[in-house]
């Protein structure tokens, strides 16, 4: 298990993460297979123009496979956190589009923007802008991991995209209430001492304390990524999230086990699920923060849905059981 680092995940505050000295100056991680295209596009918001960074792996004009657009989690954990998805291109010839949502990673950072600036509409507009820019809005698949899964589900419900053919909701909850309930169930499984430390500091608002960080490391090693060595890509994503938690704190707040104080407070997609038309794959893991109870509404209410569960993973099965994850997603997208 990892003792000194955890990448921030959906609703796990970046203020509760710590980097060891050896991880603070990680090299930039890049994957550049033949044909990869990288760039920025203008994203207009009211009278301002911002920059969204994106990277394409494979041929978007391929007649054999639809492109897959992937939404990273966090909020604020940039594309490196799901960079293993490039395997879907190299192994299964699926064109992949990764991008950093505004305020994150290689895209423009807006630390000065108030909480009210950040919203679902903002991120959905950015996604629409990307799809149009790449010329794929009439025929594509969508994968969202963690917060990215929430964004993907919200996008499907409220934008009703006609060009979306297949949807993958990976390690994401159907509502914030279900997520918070699961997080506290996992907390109850922790050693008594760690439970008391985490609850004490969340109640007091002192989550920057050293003992809180130590207990959160233990939580992360059980329920975020169970690999003995954290992939360098996740390490980099965690470092970037910690360096600018603006989006995370606006959307989620700072606590991990108590009520969400961000824009996501009270969020639920459950009532919209019967109207989903795209064929959907729901993914979670045995030790996942998105446990079975958090995804049950997807399985019960989406008309055309499949489910796969990774028994040896927690919140990042695309890294923890990488080969099996790619095989499952690749098969779903291709057949």
N, C-alpha and C positions, 0 to 999 in steps of 0.2 A: 504494500500500500504506500501511497505517497504521503510524506509527512510534512512537506514544506511548501506545497503549492497546490492550488486548485483554481481552475478557470471559473470565472463567474458564469452562472447559468441563469435561466429564467427565474427571476425573483430571488436570486441569491445575491445580496448586495455586494458590489465591488469594494465597499468599505470594509468588508469582512475578509478580504483576501490579502495575502502577504506573499511577496517574492523573496526567495533566498538570495543572497548576494550574487551567487553564480548564475541566477536567472534574470537579473535585472538588465543585462545587456545582450539579450539574445539577438542573433543575426536575423535579418528579415527572411522569412520563409517564402519561397516562390516555387511555383510549378509552371514550367514553360514547355509543354509538349508541342510538337509540330502543329502549326495552324492556330495557336492561341492568339487571340486578339484582345488588347487591353486599351482602355480609354476612359474619357470623361464625357458626360453629356450635360447640357444645361437643363436645369430644373427650375422653372419659374414658380415662385410663390408670391402672390399679390404683385407688388412692383419690384420684387427682388429676384435675382437670378443666382442660384447656387449650383454646385457641381456634384454630380453623382459619379463615383468610380465604378467601373464594371470590368469584367473579364470573361471572354467567351472561349471555351475549350471545345474544339470541333467545328463542324460545318453546319451553320444554321440553315443552309439551303438544302440539306440532305433530304432526299425523298424517302429514305428508309426509316428514319427515326425522328420523332418530334423533339424539339429542344426542351430541356428541363431547366426552369428558372428556380433557383434555390434561395430561400430566405433565411438568413442567419438568426440566431437567438440573441439573448441578452435580457432586455433590450440593450444593445451596445456592444455585444461580443461579435466582432466583425467576421468577415468571410473565412479567415484562417480557422475558425472553430469548426467549420464544415468542409474544409479544403479536401478532405479524403474523398468527397463526392466526385472529384475528378476521375476516380477509378471507373465511374460509370461511362466515361468517354473512352478511356484507354482500353477498358476490357469489354465494353458492350456497345461501343460506338454511338452512345447517346450524347448529342451536343449538350453542353452544360453552360449555363450562365450564372456566374456568381457576381454579387455586387455588395458594396458596403452601403447600408442605409444612411441617409443623411444624418450628420452628427457623429458618424462613426468611422473608424479605420482610415481608409484612403480618401473618403469623401470629405466634403467641407465640414469643419467643426464649428459649432455655434454656441459656445459656452455662455455668451451674453444673452441668449434668448430666454425669455421667461417660460415658466411651466405651461402657460396657455398656448404657446406656439406649437407644442408637441401634441400630436393627435393621430388617431387612426386615419383620418382623412388625409393628413399630410403624407403618411407612409403609403397609403393606397394610391394617391396621386403620383407619387414617385414611381411606384411599380407600373402604373399605366404609362407613364412617360417613358420608362425603360422599354416596355413591350413595343410601343409605337416606334421608338427610335431604332430598335433592332429589326423591325418589320415582321414580328412574329405574333402580333396580338390576335390573329385569327386562327392560330394553330400551335398550341404549346401545352406543356405539363408544368405543374407547380409543386414544389416540395418546401415545406416549412418545418424547421426544427425548433422546438421549445417556444420561445416568444415568436419565432418565425412561423410556427404552426398556428398560433393564435391570430397573427396577422393574416395568414393565408385563409383561415376559416372566415375571418371577418370580411376579407376581400370578396370571397365567394358569396357570402350572404348578402352583402350590401352593394356590390358592383355587378353581380350576376354575369360574369364574363362569358360570352358565347364562344370565344376561342379556346377556352380551357377544356382539355380533353380528359386529363387524369390528375388527381390530387393526392399528395402524400402528406399526411399529418404525423410528424415524427416527434414523439416524446413531448406532446403538448396537451394541456387540459382543455376540457369543454367549458369550464367556468373557473373564476377566481376562487369562489367558495370551495369548490372541490379541491383545487390546488392547495389552499391553505389548510384544509382538513388533512390532506395527505402529508403535508410538511410536518404537521404536529404529530401525526401518527408515527412518522419516522423519528421525530425527536423523542417520542416515548420509548423507542427501541434503543436509544443511546444509553450509555452508563449513567446512573443516577447523578453522579457528580457533574457530568457535562450537561445534563438536562437543567440542573439548577443554575449552572453558570450562564447558559444561553438565555434562559428565561429571565434571570435576574438582570442581565445587562440590556436585554431588549426592553424590559419594563422601565429601566432607569435611563434609557437612551444613551448608554455608554458602550456601544458596540465597537468602538475603536480600542477598547482595552485589550491588553495582551492575552489575558486568560480567555476572553471571548474568542479571539482569533485562534487560539490553540484548540479550543473545543470545536470551532467551525471546521478546522482542518480535519478533525476526526470525522465529522459529519460528511464532508466532501469525499473523503476516502471511501466511505461506504456507499454514497448515493449520487455522486456526480461522475466520477471516472474511477473505476476499480483497477486499472492497469498499474502494474508495479512502477513503471516509468511513464510519466505523462508525455504524450507526443509533443514535440517542440511547437507544432502548430497551435495546440491548445495553450501552451505556455505563452506564446506570443499574443494570442487573442486575449488572454487574461491580463497581460501587461497593458495592452491597448485599452481595455475596458477600464482598468484602474486609473489610467492616465487621464481619462475624461469620462466620468460617470454621469454627465449631464442628461443624456437621454434616459438612462436607467432610472435615475432618481426622479425625473419628471414623470415617467410612466408608471413607476412602481413604488417609489419611496426608498427607504433605507433598511427597513427591518426584514427579517427572513421568516419569522414565525407568527407575527402579529398582523393586524389588519393593514392591508395595502393603503398607503397614503398618497399614491400617485393616480394618474389618469385611468389606470386599469382597475381601480377599486370598483367592485361589484360587477365587473364584466362577465357576460355569459353569452354563449352562442347557441345554447340548447334549443331555444324556440325556433331557430331558423334551420336547423339540421334537416327536417323532412323535405325542405325545398332544394337541397343540394342535388344537382343532376349529374355531375361528373363522377365517374368511377373513382372510388377513394380507397386508399390503403392507409390504415391506422397502425402505427408502430409504437410499442413501448417495451420496457424491460422489467425483469423481475425485481431489481433493486432501484427502480426508477423513482424519481420525484413525481413523475407523471404515472402513478400507479394505476392498477386496473380500474379502480373506482373513478378516477379522474377522466378516463376515456370512455366509460360505459355509454354515455349519451351518444357519442359518435357511432358506436356499434349498434345501438338500438334504433336510432332515428335516421341515419343516413340511408337512403334507399338502396344504393349499390355500393356495399362496403366490404372490405376484406381486412383481416387483422393478423399481424404477426408479432410475436413476443420473443424477445431475446433473453434467455434464461441466465446467461452469464454476464449480463451487462447492467449498467445503471442508467445514467442520463445521456451517454454518448456512445450508443452501440455502433455508430459508423466508425468509431475508433476502437472500441473494446472488442467487437466481433466484426471487424472490418470486412473480411471476405464474405461472410454469410450475409451481412447487411447489403452489400452491393449486389450479391446474387439475387436476394429477395426483391430489392427495388428494381434492378435491371429486368428481371422477369416480369414484374408487374407493369413496367412501362412499355415493354416490347410486345407483350401478348395480351 
